[in-house]
Amino acid sequence: MKIQNLEIKEVFESLVTSEKGLSEYEAKKRLHEYGFNEIKEVRRDSLYRKFISQFTHFLAILLWVASGLCFLSEYLNPGEGMLSLGLAILGVIFINAIFTFIQEYRAEKAIEELKKLLPYYVKVIREGLLKEISAREVVPGDVFLIAEGDRVPADARLIEANRLMVNNAPLTGESDSKIRNHQPFKGDSLESPNIVFAGTLVVSGSGKAVVFATGMSTEFGKIAHLTSGIEAGLSPLQREIIKVTRIVSFIAVVLGVMFFVIGTFIGKTFWHSFIFAIGIIIANVPEGLLPTVTISLAMGSQRMAKRKALIKTLTSVETLGSVTVICTDKTGTLTQNKMEVKKKWTLDNEVTSIKWLMRIGYLCNNASFDNGNYKGDPTEAAILKIAREDFKGEDIIAERIYEIPFDSDRKRMTTINIIDDGKFVLTKGALETVLPICNSIFEERGIRKITEEDKASLQKVYHSFMEEGLRVIAFAFKRVSGDFDRIKVKDENIESALVFVGIMGLEDPPRPEVYEAIRKCREAGINVIMLTGDASKTAIAIGKQIGLISENPVVLEGKEVDSMDDDILRSYLTSREIIFARMSPRHKLRIVSILKDIGERVAVTGDGVNDAPALRKADIGIAMGIAGTDVAKEASDMIILDDNFATIVNAIEEGRAVYENIRKFISYIFASNIPEIVPYIAYVIFKIPLPLTIIQ
């Protein structure tokens, strides 16, 4: 039986619990049975394995072989200095391994410090008593309380909800807050208004819920498990170093064999020619490449850290420099993740009508202003902010005597307030639900009957707001008689015959530095693709504001992507201007996989658990340090400490500088090692004394 379908009594029965919660004995028993309520880390190697891996990569193996050949040569022909060279090469291997390990260990410790900033306690009811426990000790059957600002500790079915709104962005990527209630729901659990999910945030109201899934059994955990099975593969730098090392090794061996044959042919003894061949091979091994690469990467990592980019693995520094595509989330990365009122409209835009618009926004509102901060649903907080500014920070005294809460069906909220000894019904909500319950409109000259011409003008303004990607909220009111008794009047009669006042257009504004960052990406040949859980109109509007797209971009939603095979999607991904909206974790992962298949070097940004699979699959995953979930941070290669897209572009600049330095050094190796063979050729052909010894 699906828990969202059940009545509250049936919920308690199915989970073998009650309103009084579990007993301490039963809670301990279930903790032993189900384990701690925590997400297992994405396959992290032990410190021992990480340290050992510094000695076993391809270039290190080549140096091990070179060192072994030095010791063999010293054994066969002592006194030529090969022992010192062999020990020096060993020193290079060990110093490099220790240095790299320390750098990556420090990065991990910095990530651990970030985790300590997250809340870990929850209020539960056990044996009828309210107590606070660690979130990791929550078990199925626990009854817990949530309120504004809390993080939901586990997947749970609501049994009480008081104006409860939850932001599911960490799970779904959608920035809109969702109204929650405790009524049974016939439908999918992910769409159910009576379910709250682990890791999501309470933006307003309060509630009580009973846990039905914890840890890896939550929706959060399921996506984390999906992430653990994804392999990102070798970084571009690792692939290039392996390629260069193989080429150098092949050239060294060929030259060694060639000079062994030449030495034997001109009458040198077998052992003399053999030792000299070993020397030639060792001379061509780039002993300096490993420490040079490591130092370059470490210095780049330190410079990035000063610019708010924390690198988890040193090779990610260079990977950034070779990125050709950035797949970025919208909310909080390209935008500021806070709503603000951008436009407002009344029929005549006169002072009196604007004042009424602000008065309704102030009073028909459950957000609050406390100690300089606005708290509550982001949309309501933005409306309260502009209303307080209009009233110059003065509080409006108007007792609220009744409220009809917002819900997803009605898409509006109504309060009854006493203003100057009069009772007023105040309503705000979606235009399509507010306008039909209005029969009048407000203007400076007074209230008059609303006409079709008024509605046409309003619809024109509404559509212009929508084209700009604004969220439109409508406002209305009416005065009721002094003897009005809300107990005797049905809600539908309260919300009728209202006076329409106006609308506000709100948006999550772009970060001011993003436009310039996008321009830099274009100049550097990097294509930026927006992958968002929000609606396409919102994504298009933001994309235009930040210079990401022009007038005719390719825009695809999740349902359209589902209907495409890989070949069709691949053809779309070659477009220079493309936006993906209503994206799920599965969609993001598929897009990143196809981009890599067509040869792109892909960076992916994200903050929610829904971004984790794509972060893991990308050539470099970039998580947000402030808004990022633990799962996203674990799956990433780099963490942006200020959640700013411009920081990513700065990090790419550093990465490209490191890449260029490494490329120059590799060119130097080939330019210097090959001429070193010339003295021996002269020695063989012209019978002159050997200008350089092998150790030189």
N, C-alpha and C positions, 0 to 999 in steps of 0.2 A: 504494500500500500504506500503511495506517495504521500509524504508527510504534509505537503502543502494542501492536500485535498481534505485533510481530517479536521474535525471539530476539536476544540481545545481539550475536551475530556478524553477524546480518542488519542490525541498526541501524548498526553501523560501516560495513558495505558500502554501505548506502543513502545515507549521508552522506559517503562517501569519506573516512574517517578511521580512527583506530585507538586503542587504549588509551594509546599514547604521545602522542596528540594530534596537532595539525597542526604542520607546519614553519613557521618564521617567514615564509618566502617565501609559502607557501600562505595563511597567515593574512592577510598584507598584500593578497594577490590577492583574497581573499574580502571583506575590508573594503572594497576598491574596488568590488567587485561588488554587495554588499548594503548598503553604507553603515554609518554608525555605529549602534550599538545604543542608540537613544534614541527617546523618544516626541516627535513633533513637537508643538509648542505649539498649543493650540486657537486658531486664527485670531486672532492678536494684531496690531492695527494698529501701524504704525511710529510713532515719536515725532513725525515730521513730520505724518503724517495725523491723529494725535490733537490736535496743536496747531492745525492748520487747521480741524478740526471744531468748535473753540470759536468760530469766526467764522461758521459756516455753518448753525447751528441756527435754528429759526424765529424766536425772539425776537431773536437777533442780526441776522437779516435785516431785521426790522422797524426796528431801530435804525439799520441802514445806510440804509434808505429815509428815515427821519426826518432823519438827518444830511445826506443828499443834498438833501432839501427845504430844509433850513436854508441850505445853500450856494447853492441856486437863488434863494431869497428874498433873500439878501444881495447876489447879483449883480444882481437886478432892482431892489432898493430898498436901497442901501447905508446903513449907519449906524444900523440898527434893533437891532443887537446879535445878529443871527442867526448871524453868523460865530462868535462866542464860544460860542453854544449848540451849533452844529454841531461845533466842536472838542471841546466838553465831552462830547457824545454819543460821539464817536470815542474819547475817553479812557476812557469807561465800557466800551466794547466791548473795547479792548485790555487795560485793567487786569483786567477780569473774565476774559478768555481766559487771560492769564498766570497769574493767581491759581489758577484751576481746574486748569490744566495742571500747575502745581507740586504742588498737593495730590494729584492722581492719580499723578504721577510718583513722589512720595515713597511712596505706598502700594505701587507696583510694586517699588520698591527694597526695601521691608520684606519683600515676598514673596520676592524673590531671596535675602535673608538667611536666610529660613526654609529655602530649598532647600539651602543650604550645610550644613545639619545632617544631610542624608541621606548614607548610605555610597555610595561610588562605585568601590570596588575589589573585585576577585574573584581567587581563586586558581585558575589554570588550569595544565594540563599541556600543554606544547609541546615537541616533540622529546624527549619522555621526561623533561623537567625541570619541576619545580614552580616557578612564578613568579607574581607578583602584577601584574595589569594593571588599567587603568581599565575599569569595567564597560561603558563606551560602545565599547570596542575588541573586545568579545566578538563572535565570528562563528559562523555555523552550522558544526558540525563540531568546535568547541572542546570539550575535556573539562575540566570544572571541579569543584572540591570545595566542599561546603557543610557547615556545622556549626551547632550551636545558636547562635542570635542573628543568623545571616546572612540577608540578603535575597537571594532568588533573582534572578540577573541577566537571565535569558532563559528562554523556554520550552524545556524539555529533557527527554530520556528518561533515567530512572535506569538506571545499570549496576551500581551498588552501593548498598545501604542498610543502615545499622546503627541499629536502633531509631529510624528517622527519622520525625519527625512535623512536619507543615507546617500553618500557619494560612492558609487561603485567604480570610480575611475581606476583604482589600483588593480581591479580585477578585469574590467571590461574595456577600459580606455575611454569610456564616455564621460564627459565632464558634467553633464546635467545631473542634478540631485534628484533622487527618486523618493516619492512619498511611500511610506510603509504602513500597513495595517495588520490586524490579527485575524481577519476573516478568512475562511477556507477559500481556496482558489483552484479552479479546474484548469490546469495548464502546466507548462514546463516549469521546473523549479527555478531556473535561471531568470525567468520572466515573472516569477511569483512575487507579489507585493507583501506576502507574509513571511518571507525568508530574508534573513540577513546573513551575509557571508564574511568569513574570516578575512581580516585585513582591510575591510572597507571602513569608511569614516562616518560618524554621526554628525551631521551639520546642524541639525536643530531638533528640538523635541526630546522625548524620552521614551523608553520602552522596557519591556521585560520579555525574555525569550528563554526557550529551553533548547539545550545543545543536542544536536543529532549527529554531528561529525566533527572530529578533531584531527589535528596534525595532517598527515599525508592523505587522509580520507576526505579532507575539505576540497572545495573547488580550487583553492589556492594550491593545495598540495598536489592535486592531479596535474596542474600545469607545471609545477616544479618537477614532478616525476617525468613528464614529457621532455622537459629541458635536459634532464640527466642522461637521456639516451641520445643526445645530439652531439656529434663530433664536429668541431670547427676545422680540424685539420691543421697542417703546418702553416705558420705565418709566411708572408711573402719573403721576409728576410731569411727565415730558416731555409726556405726552398732555394733562394738565390745562393746562400752560403754553401749548401750541399752541392749545387750545380758547379760553383766556382771551385770548390774543394775537389770534386771529381775531375774537373779539367786539369787543375794543377797537379793532382796525383798522377793522372795519365801522362802528362808531359814529363813529370819528374822521372817516372819509371821508364818511359821511352828513352829519355836522354841518358839515364843511368845504364840501361842495356846497351845503347848505342856506343857510349864511351867505354864500356867494358869490352865490347867487340873490337873497337879501335885500338884500345890499349893492348889487348892480346895480339892483334894483327901486327903492331909495330914492335913486338918483342918483349912487352912487359910481362912479368910473372902473373900467374893466375890470381894469387892472393893480392898482389899489388893492384891489379886491375879491378878486382872485386871490391877492395876497400875504397878505391877511388870512385867506383860506381856508386857505392853507398853514400860517399860524400856528396856526389853530384845530386843524388836523390834528396838528401837532407837539405842541401843548399837551396833547392827549389821549393821546399815546404815553407809556406808562409807562417812562420812561428809568431810573427807580430800581428797577424790578422785577428786572432781571438781577443787578446787584450785591447787592441785598438777599437774593435767593434764594441766590446763591453764598455769601455770608457766613454765612447761616443754616445752609446745608448743611455748610460747612467747620467752623463752630463745633460743630455736632452731631457731625461726624466725629471731631473732636479729643476731645470728651467721651466718645465711644464707645471710642476708642483707650485712654483711661485706664481703661475698664471691660473691657478685653481683647477688644474687637471692632475688627478692622482693615477699614476700608472701602476698596474698590478704586476705585469710581466714586462721585462725590459724590451723584448722583441716587439712589443706593441708600439714602442716609440717609432720605429722605422715603418711599421705597418701603416700607421697614420699617414706617413709621408707618401705612401703609394696608393692611397684611397682614390677611387674614381667616382664612387656613388655614396651619398649619405642618405639613408632612409631615416627620417626623423618623425617623432611624434609631434603633435601640435600643442596640446595643453601643457603649459608649464615650461616648455622648451622653446618654442617659437613665440609663445604668448606668456603673459605675466601670471596666469592662473588666478586671476581675481577679476570679478565682474565690475564694470563701471557703466554708468548711464552716459551714453554718447549723444543721444538726441531726445527731445521731448516735443510733443505737439498737442495743441488744443485748437479748437475751431478758429478762434480769433487771436490766439497767443497774447492775450491781454493779461494784465497783472492779476486780476481777480480769478480768472480761470486757471492760471498757473498756480496761484496760491491754493486753490482747491485740489489741484493735481498733487501738489506737495503734501497737503494736509492728509489726503487719503493714503498716500505712500508712507507717511510717517505713522499713522494710527493703525491702518490695516496691515500690520507688519509684526512678525515675531522675532526679528533680529534685535540686537541690543548693542548699546555703546557703553563700554566699560573700560576705565583706565586708559583711554586713548585708542582703544581697539574696537572694531566692529565684529560682533560675533553672530553666528547663525548661518542660514543658507546664503551663499554668495550673492544670489540675485536680490534677496530681501535686504542684505547688508548694503548693497550698492544703492538701492532705492532709499534706504534710511539715511545713507551718507549724503546724498544730494538734497534730500528734504531738510536735514539738519543744517546744511550749508545755506539753504534758502531762508530758513528761519534763524540764521546766524547763531546756531548752536543752542538756541533756547528750547527747553523742553516744553512740549504742548501738553497741558493738563486736560485730559479727556478720558474719563473712566470708561473702560471696556466692560460692558455688561453681558455680552454674548458673543460667541464666535462659531461660525460654521467653517471647520478646517478645510484647507486645500486637499483635494484628492485627485488622482489621475483621471478619473472619469469626468468630473465637473470642470477640472482645470481652472478653478478659481477659489478664492478665499473671501469670506465676508465676516465683518465684525459689526457690532452695534455699540456705538460710543455716545456718551453724553458730552455735547459740545455747547458751551454757553447756555446751559439749562435746557437744551433741546436734544432729542434723541435722533441719531443719524445712522442709517445703514451705509456702510462703506465696503466697496467691493473692488478687488483687483484680480486679474487673471488673463488667460489667453483671449485675444480679441474675438475669436470665433465662439466663445462661450459667454462673454460679457455683453457684446453688442446685441444679441437676440433678446436679452432680458431688459433692454433699455427702450423707453418710448419717448424720451426727451433728450435734449442736448443743452449743455451749458455754454453761454457766451456772456460777454461783458454786459450786455443790455438785460440779461436775465435768462430764465429757463424758457425754452420753447419746444414744441413738438419736433422730433427728428424727422427729416425728410429723406427721400431716396437720393436727392442731390447731395445731402450731407454724407450719407453712407458711401456714395460713389467717391466723394473727395477723401473720405477716411480710408477707403480701400486703396486708393491711389498712393496715399502716404504710406500705408501699411506695406504695400508691395515694394515701395522704394526702400523702406527700412530692411525688409527681408533680403533684397538684392545686395545690400551691404553686409549681409550676414548677421544682422542684429536680432536679438531675442526681443520680441515685442510684448509688452505688458499693457493691458488696458485698465482704465480706472473709471468708476462710476459711484454714485451715491443717491440717497433720497432721504428726506426728512419724514419721520413718522410722528404720529400724535403722541402727546404726553402720557396718555393712558394706555399706550401700546404695551401689551403683555406677550412677550415672546413665547411663553409657555402655551398660550392659546393659539399661536400662529405657526403654521407649518413652515419649514425652511424654504420650500419652493415659493411660498407667498412673500416671504421676506425678500428673496432674491427675484423681485419682479417690479415692473414699472419704475426702473431706475433712471437717473439722469446721467447720460454719458458725458464725461469730462475731457478725456484725452488719452494719449498713449506715451509710453517711454520706450526707447530703443537701447538695449544694453549689449555690451560685448566684453569678451575677455581680450583686452588690447594686446597687440604685439609688443614684444620687448623692443625698446627703441634702437638697440644696437644690431638687431637681426638683419635689417635691410642692408647695411654695409657688409655684414658677414656673408649674406647670400651673394652680393656683388663680387666679393673676393673669391667665392667658390666658383662662380661663372668664369672669372678671369683665369683661375687655376685649372679650368677644365673639369671641375667636379660637378656632377649632376646631383641636385638635391630633390628627393622625392618625399612628399608628405604622406605618412600612413597614420590615419586617425580613426578613432572610434566614433567621432562626431558626424553630423550630417554633412552632405556634400556642399550645400549652400554656405554653411559656416566656413568650411575648409576653403572654398573658392574665394570668399571675401577676404579671409586672412592671407591667403596666398597672393592675392593681388596687392594687398597693403605692404607686404614685405618684399615685393619684387620677385617672388618665386614663379609666378605665371603671368601671362598676358591675357588677352581677351578670349582666346579659344584653346584652352588647355584640354588635354584628355582627362576625363574624370570617371573613375570606376568605383562602384560600391561593391561590398562583399558579395551580394547576391549575383552580380554580373560576373565577378571573378569565379564564383562557383560553377557557372555555366560554361566557362572557357576551358579548352584543353591547353596544355603547356605551350604548344606552338603559337597559338593565338595570343596568349598572355605574353609570350616572349617578344612578339612583334610590337605589342603596346609598350613594353619596357624599354624599347629603343627610342621612344619619344623623349624630346628634351624637356617638355613641360607636361607632367602627369601628376595627378593627385588620386590617392586611394582613400575612400571614406567608408564608414561603417565596417571597419576591419576587425576581424577576430584574430586570436593568436595563430590559428591555423592558416589564415590568409597571409599574415605577415611572414610566417616561416616559409611558405611556398614562394612568395615573391623574392625573398632573400636567396633561397636555393636556386631559383632560375637566374637571378642576376649573377650569381657566382658561376653557374654553368656556362653563361655566355662570355665569361672572362673578365667580369668587373671585379674590382677590389672594393668590397662593401663594408661600410661602417653603418651600424644601426644604433639609434639612440632610444632610450625608453626608461620608464620609471616604475611601471606596474608589473605585477606577476604575469599579466597578459603579454608583456613584451619579452619575457625571459627566453622562450624558445628561439626567437629571431636573434636576440642578443648573443646567444650561445652559438648559433649557426654562422653568424657574420664573421668576416675576417677580423674585425675588431668591434666588440660590443661596448657601448658607452652608456653607463647608467647615471642617473641623477643622484647626487649626494644628499640633497635636502628632501625631495619628495620620493626618492627611490625606495622600493621595498627591498627586504633582505634578499629575496629570490633574484631580483633584477641585478643587485650588486654582486651576488655570487656568480651569476652567469656572465658578467661583463669582464672586459679586459682593462677598462679605464673608467674612472668615476669623476664626473664633473661636479666639483664642490659647490658651485654657485648656480647649478641648473640652467646655465646660460648657453644658448647655441653659439654665440660669438666665441666662447671659450673653446669650443670644439675646433673652430676655424683657426684660432691662435695655436692650438696644439698641433694641428695639421701643418702649419707653417714651421713649427719646431721640428716635426717629423721629417719634413722635406729637407730641412737643413742637415739633419743627421744622415738621411739617405744620401745626400750629395757628398758629404764627408766620407762616408763608407765607400761610395763608388770611386771617389778620387784615390782612396788608399788602395783599393783593389787594382786600379789602373797602375798605380805606382809599383805594386808587387810585380806585375807582369813586365813593367818597363825596367825594373831594376834587376830582377832575378835572371832574365834571359841574357843581358850583357855580361853577367858574372861568369858565363861559360866561355866567353871569348878568350880570356887568358889561357885556358886549358887548350883551346884549339890552336892558339899560337905556339904553345909549348909542344904540342904534338907535331904540328906541321913544320915549324921553323927550328925545332930542337933548341929553343932558348930556355933559360932557367924559368921555372914556374913563377909568374908574377904574383899570384895570390895562392895561399894555401887554402885547403878546404875549410878550415876553421875560420879563416878570414872572410 
